[in-house]
Amino acid sequence: MEKNWRLTQINPWSAVKTAFMLAIAASISLTVVVLLSWLLLRAAGVLTVFSDTLGDLLGTAIVDFPSLLSFTRVLGLCFLVSAAQLISWPAGAFIWSVLYNLVVGLTGGIKVSLREE
């Protein structure tokens, strides 16, 4: 048996709430991945080796990467990106849902077919 459904309206408030929850999950995931990557690179000494190699290639130490990529700077940048996600994702979902609701009058919505197996 097959059922046909049409998505004819998206509630903007529901889209905003869902996008905000997804943005929170993405921000937490981003923070964990960035911090684990930073700890791994720092423990392996990759930042120091990269800084030494760059200094050898250029002849002088232009940038001290270990101090430039300190824990507080990396964490601050990660929080800045997370804050941007928390603002832009719900705003984008709101705009998308409103535009979809405007266009659905012309197109009839998205047709979804469900079938029992």
Secondary structure, 3 states (H helix, E strand, C coil): CEEEEEECCCCHHHHHHHHHHHHHHHHHHHHHHHHHHHHHHHHHCHHHHHHHHHHHHHCCCCCCHHHHCCHHHHHHHHHHHHHHHHHHHHHHHHHHHHHHHHHHHHHCCEEEEEECC
